[in-house]
Amino acid sequence: MSPDDSAGKPSEGRIGPESVVIPEEALSETFLAATGPGGQNVNKVATAVQLRVDLFRLGLHPDAYQRLKQIAGSRVTGAGELLITARRFRTQDANRTDARRRLAEMIAAAHMVQRKRKPTRVPRSVKAERVQKKRQRSAVKQTRGKVTFD
């Protein structure tokens, strides 16, 4: 990318999740009691992280914003916030890191532009060959007669 390119514009190259910059003012975290195995630790400590991301504050290009909404699906609220809940690990710090990594992966995927599909045509010779084979098969079946038991 050249220096005069817009920072929020999607690029043609691949963006890795590690190169995504997420502004802290766009994030808010709440900690919840996790579910599943873990004994007393699960009952006493709020280790699960619910990361709320204000999509408007991310400063994404409109095309990348639309793709991010498509990728996130039902995790986007009506107020334009993306909710990511991380409860895979037993510590708050690991879950916080996991939630931010998943957000960075989503943003990186949203910056990737899908190539337009170039429609292809079946050549006339292939169509003619297929019709010829159908005619041959039809002729074979036509020569079959009905069996009569006289």
Secondary structure, 3 states (H helix, E strand, C coil): CCCCCCCCCCCCCCCCHHHCCCCHHHEEEEEECCCCCCCHHHHHCCCEEEEEEEHHHHCCCHHHHHHHHHHHHHHECCCCEEEEEECCCCCHHHHHHHHHHHHHHHHHHHHCCCCCCCCCCCCHHHHHHHHHHHHHHHHHHHHCCCCCCC
